[in-house]
Amino acid sequence: MTTQRLPFPVPDERAHYFVGQYADMHELVEDLVVPDGVPEAAATVLRTARELLRQS
């Protein structure tokens, strides 16, 4: 039986989404806006999702 090794570390192309400080999260989500005309129930879900992302 042979042991297969993974090529670590593997660069992750998503690394540009990582932020170093909490304050940087505001910039990350600033473009996530609720479009005009969206029903209030949907707008609430979208705002909540944006804030959860900011707090994560």
Residue, then its C-alpha position, 0 to 999 in steps of 0.5 A: m500500500t502506498t501513502q499519497r501525500l498532498p502538496f501542502p501548503v496549497p495556495d488558496e486563490r480566495a485569500h484576497y477575501f481575508v481581512g486582518q482586522y475587524a475594521d476591515m470587514h466594513e470595507l469587505v461588505e460595503d458593496l453588499v447593498v439591498p436593492d431598491g424595491v425589494p420587499e421588506a421581508a427579503a430586505t431584512v434577510l439580506r441585511t441580516a446576512r450582510e451583518l452576519l458576514r461582517q461579524s464572522 
